[in-house]
């Protein structure tokens, strides 16, 4: 059985690494912020002090980190992954990063005799914990086929998108739809609340009608209950929409809905909601209408 390093123990990474351990993999873990590995150590993980130490000697290195700069630091920084990676190692980045960075990482990995897959995920925290994530993967199909076992230990579906960078493009396009859907759901619920409708009845209508979506399923109850516990943070959604905006500009694709959704998440950021779940963007609408989406005045 392959040995693995898992770097990045945030909201998603914890569940993903735990599932590797539960499936019997030997896992070395590292997190930039100390103190997050205790639960994984109880499951049998070994903790490393640097990314290089985590990567050294392992067959597969998986990273799940918040943004381009943090990913760059973990791979290229002092005591970074590339300072220790050996020929034949498979590097899998499941972060949401720019396609250009994914291609750069792939090129550096090739120079060192290693392989790289950009393999971001969809499913947020519940799916990470349950091991039902969907991976969208860019890179060599042969490398993917040789390592699908380790990905399927963390997810329920693997979708090959094409060469390196394709996984990143797919994730940004996907999250553009997610961000727009969340804003659309929130906006519709704001109209219903302003019109005096019962929020539960309106959500039932949404889920039964053409407006139904995964966002309505996952975020509707959270909006009604003002539950902003993080499944996927507002900060990370805004980061993804900014990356998608840059990508769409480079591809010369008009994206007016993306820009509108990005603006609403920027309003949420300005209100100090960054560390809450992305559906906390509802608080911006509540300020405008003077009512909670779940009913009652502010």
C-alpha positions in Angstrom: 0.0 0.0 0.0 1.3 3.5 -0.9 2.5 5.8 1.8 1.1 9.4 1.8 1.8 12.8 3.2 -1.1 15.2 3.7 -0.3 18.9 4.0 -3.0 21.3 5.0 -5.3 20.4 7.9 -8.1 23.0 7.5 -11.8 22.5 7.2 -11.4 20.1 4.2 -8.0 18.6 4.9 -8.9 17.2 8.3 -11.6 15.0 6.9 -9.6 14.0 3.9 -6.6 12.9 5.9 -8.8 11.1 8.4 -10.3 9.0 5.6 -6.9 8.0 4.3 -6.0 6.8 7.8 -9.3 4.9 8.2 -8.7 3.2 4.9 -5.4 1.9 6.2 -2.9 4.2 4.6 0.3 5.3 6.4 0.0 9.1 6.6 2.4 11.8 7.6 0.7 15.2 8.2 1.8 18.8 8.3 -0.1 22.0 8.9 1.4 25.5 8.8 -0.5 26.4 12.0 0.6 24.1 14.8 -1.8 22.2 17.0 -4.2 20.8 14.4 -2.9 17.3 14.1 -3.9 15.8 17.5 -7.0 14.1 16.3 -5.2 12.6 13.3 -2.3 11.4 15.5 -4.9 9.5 17.5 -5.9 7.8 14.3 -2.3 6.8 13.6 -0.8 9.7 11.7 2.8 10.9 12.1 3.3 14.6 12.3 6.1 16.4 10.4 7.6 19.7 11.3 8.0 21.0 7.7 6.6 20.3 4.3 9.9 18.8 3.3 9.9 16.4 6.2 6.3 15.4 5.3 7.2 14.8 1.7 10.4 12.9 2.2 10.2 9.2 1.5 6.4 9.1 0.8 4.9 7.8 -2.4 2.2 10.4 -2.7 2.0 14.0 -1.3 -1.4 15.6 -1.1 -1.8 19.3 -0.5 -5.0 21.1 0.5 -4.2 24.8 1.1 -6.1 28.1 1.0 -4.6 30.1 -1.8 -2.0 30.5 -4.5 0.6 32.2 -2.3 0.3 29.6 0.5 0.6 26.8 -2.1 3.6 28.4 -3.6 5.2 28.7 -0.2 4.6 25.1 0.7 6.0 23.8 -2.5 8.9 26.3 -3.2 9.7 27.8 0.2 12.5 27.0 2.5 11.9 23.4 3.6 9.2 23.1 1.0 8.1 20.0 -0.8 10.3 20.5 -3.9 13.4 20.6 -1.6 12.7 17.0 -0.6 10.7 15.3 -3.4 12.2 12.2 -4.9 12.0 10.8 -8.4 8.7 8.9 -8.9 6.8 10.8 -6.2 3.2 11.7 -7.1 2.2 15.2 -6.1 -1.6 15.9 -5.8 -2.8 19.4 -5.1 -6.5 19.5 -4.1 -6.5 23.3 -3.4 -8.3 25.7 -5.6 -5.6 27.6 -7.4 -5.0 29.4 -10.6 -4.5 27.2 -13.7 -1.1 28.9 -14.3 0.2 27.9 -10.9 -1.0 24.3 -11.5 0.9 24.2 -14.7 4.0 25.7 -13.1 3.9 23.1 -10.3 3.6 20.4 -12.9 6.6 21.6 -14.8 8.7 21.8 -11.7 7.6 18.3 -10.6 8.6 16.9 -14.0 12.1 18.5 -13.8 12.5 16.6 -10.5 11.3 13.3 -12.0 8.0 13.5 -10.1 4.4 13.7 -11.4 1.7 16.3 -10.6 -2.0 16.2 -10.6 -4.2 19.3 -10.0 -7.2 17.6 -8.3 -9.5 20.1 -6.6 -12.7 18.9 -5.1 -16.3 19.7 -4.7 -18.5 18.7 -1.8 -17.4 21.0 1.1 -16.9 19.8 4.7 -19.7 17.2 4.9 -18.4 15.4 1.9 -14.8 15.7 3.1 -15.8 14.1 6.4 -17.9 11.3 4.7 -15.3 10.5 2.0 -17.7 11.4 -0.8 -15.9 14.3 -2.4 -15.9 14.6 -6.2 -12.4 15.2 -7.7 -11.9 17.0 -11.0 -8.4 16.1 -12.2 -5.9 17.6 -14.6 -2.6 15.9 -15.5 -1.5 12.5 -16.9 -4.4 10.0 -17.2 -1.8 7.2 -16.7 -0.7 8.8 -13.4 -4.4 9.2 -12.3 -5.1 5.6 -13.1 -2.2 4.5 -11.1 -3.3 6.5 -8.1 -7.1 6.4 -8.2 -7.1 4.2 -5.2 -5.7 6.9 -2.9 -8.1 9.5 -4.3 -11.1 7.1 -3.9 -10.1 6.7 -0.3 -11.2 10.3 0.1 -13.9 10.7 -2.5 -16.7 9.0 -4.3 -16.1 10.1 -7.9 -13.1 11.0 -10.0 -13.7 13.1 -13.2 -10.7 13.4 -15.6 -10.7 16.8 -17.2 -7.5 16.8 -19.3 -4.0 18.0 -19.1 -2.5 19.9 -16.1 -4.4 23.1 -15.4 -7.7 21.5 -16.5 -8.7 20.5 -13.0 -8.1 24.1 -11.8 -10.2 25.5 -14.7 -13.0 23.1 -13.9 -13.0 24.1 -10.3 -13.1 27.8 -11.0 -15.9 27.3 -13.5 -17.8 25.1 -11.1 -17.4 27.5 -8.2 -18.6 30.4 -10.3 -21.9 28.5 -10.6 -21.9 27.8 -6.9 -21.3 31.4 -5.9 -24.0 32.6 -8.2 -26.4 30.0 -6.9 -25.9 31.0 -3.3 -26.4 34.7 -4.1 -29.5 33.8 -6.2 -30.9 31.6 -3.4 -30.3 34.4 -0.8 -31.8 37.0 -3.0 -35.0 35.0 -3.6 -35.4 34.3 0.1 -34.9 38.0 0.8 -37.8 38.8 -1.6 -40.0 36.1 0.1 -39.1 37.4 3.6 -39.8 41.0 2.6 -43.2 39.9 1.2 -44.1 38.2 4.5 -43.9 34.6 3.3 -43.1 31.8 5.7 -39.4 30.9 5.0 -39.9 27.2 5.5 -42.8 27.1 3.0 -40.8 29.1 0.5 -37.8 26.8 0.8 -40.0 23.8 0.3 -41.2 25.4 -2.9 -37.7 26.1 -4.1 -36.6 22.5 -3.5 -39.7 21.2 -5.3 -39.5 23.5 -8.3 -37.2 24.5 -11.1 -35.1 26.7 -8.6 -34.0 23.5 -6.8 -30.2 23.1 -6.5 -27.5 21.6 -4.3 -27.1 25.1 -2.8 -30.8 25.2 -1.8 -30.4 21.8 -0.2 -27.2 22.6 1.7 -27.7 26.3 2.4 -31.4 26.8 2.6 -31.8 25.4 6.1 -28.7 27.2 7.3 -30.2 30.5 6.0 -33.5 29.9 7.8 -31.7 29.1 11.1 -29.0 31.8 10.7 -26.5 28.9 11.0 -23.2 30.2 9.6 -21.0 27.3 10.8 -18.4 26.8 8.1 -18.9 24.2 5.4 -17.1 26.5 2.9 -16.1 30.0 4.1 -17.2 33.3 2.5 -13.5 34.2 2.3 -12.6 31.2 0.2 -15.6 31.6 -2.1 -14.6 35.2 -2.7 -11.0 34.1 -3.4 -12.3 31.5 -5.9 -14.6 34.1 -7.7 -11.6 36.5 -7.9 -9.5 33.8 -9.5 -12.4 32.9 -11.9 -12.8 36.6 -12.8 -9.1 36.8 -13.8 -9.4 33.5 -15.7 -12.5 34.6 -17.6 -10.9 37.9 -18.5 -7.9 36.0 -19.9 -10.2 33.8 -21.9 -12.3 36.8 -23.0 -15.5 35.3 -21.6 -18.2 37.8 -20.6 -19.3 37.0 -17.0 -21.7 39.6 -15.7 -23.3 37.2 -13.2 -19.9 36.2 -11.8 -19.1 39.9 -11.3 -22.4 40.5 -9.5 -22.0 37.5 -7.2 -18.4 38.6 -6.5 -19.6 42.0 -5.5 -22.1 40.6 -3.0 -19.4 38.5 -1.4 -17.2 41.6 -1.2 -20.0 43.3 0.7 -20.0 40.3 3.1 -16.2 40.7 3.5 -16.6 44.4 4.3 -19.1 43.4 7.0 -16.5 41.2 8.7 -18.2 37.9 7.6 -15.1 36.3 5.9 -14.6 33.5 8.4 -18.3 32.4 8.4 -19.9 30.1 5.9 -20.4 31.6 2.5 -24.1 31.7 3.0 -23.5 34.4 5.6 -23.7 36.8 2.6 -27.4 36.6 3.6 -26.6 39.1 6.4 -26.0 41.8 3.7 -29.5 41.3 2.3 -30.9 41.3 5.9 -29.4 44.7 6.5 -31.0 46.0 3.3 -34.5 44.6 4.0 -34.5 45.0 7.8 -35.6 41.4 8.3 -34.1 38.0 8.9 -34.5 35.5 6.1 -35.8 33.0 8.6 -38.5 35.4 9.8 -38.7 38.3 12.3 -37.3 41.8 12.3 -33.6 42.6 13.0 
